Amino acid sequence: MYYQEFGNQNAPLIVFLHGGGVSGWMWEKQVQYFQNYYCIVPDLPEQGKSAGEGPFSIQKSAEQINQLIRQKASGQKVIVIGFSLGAQVAIQMLSLDAKLIDYAIINSALVLPSPLIKKFIKPIMKLTYPLIKNKSFSKLQAKSLYIDENNFERYYNESSTINLHTLTRILEENMSFTLPEQFSKAKAKILVTVGEKEKAMIKKSTFKIIESNPNCTGIILSNIGHGLSMANPTYFNQMIEKWICHGSLPKESKQI
């Protein structure tokens, strides 16, 4: 699995896990902000610069990244930040090793699968797959993820070259993920966030996650959809740092 390292290797370790349709570049503003930390930014299998590695699965990705943390961490605090697909991987990581991670930020994770939707993923993808090479369609997708003009070409180049089987597999993993039973035993302090404008199933998933582990704190972020870290990186970065360092949360957010 391809990954990049930044910052001070003796400082607390932060692992950033990207969402589907993007790769590690989505965390550039976070890496710049957290330069006094030791940051590791993987590209998940079959995505970004890990495109030649796979097949992708949430389980296997979690195993690999947990092992990477064991190799890289040398007694410092370990923080994992995941968005969407990456948040699902983070949940799996917490469930596989209850004591490895000290802090986890779970952004917009789906844990309530729809069997009906999964059943139709393959036929729908066969029909809609040609659209991924359509720039107008890609711009709509990018807008929904708060990807700006500076990053659009990078997003389009990656998303338009992914093959049908890989895209289908990633979507099936995403849409069928359920909260592991062992998640309840994770010892990390866990912040679970969801945007006020997100889909109902992701909001319901947020409540499910919070109910499943007593170490969870949940917040609803006002006036935001799917992707706070890219929509307002300054706000996101400061929120994360204040929560990790002081346990404080934004006054304007609604605690669940």
Disulfide bonds with the S-S distance in Angstrom:
none
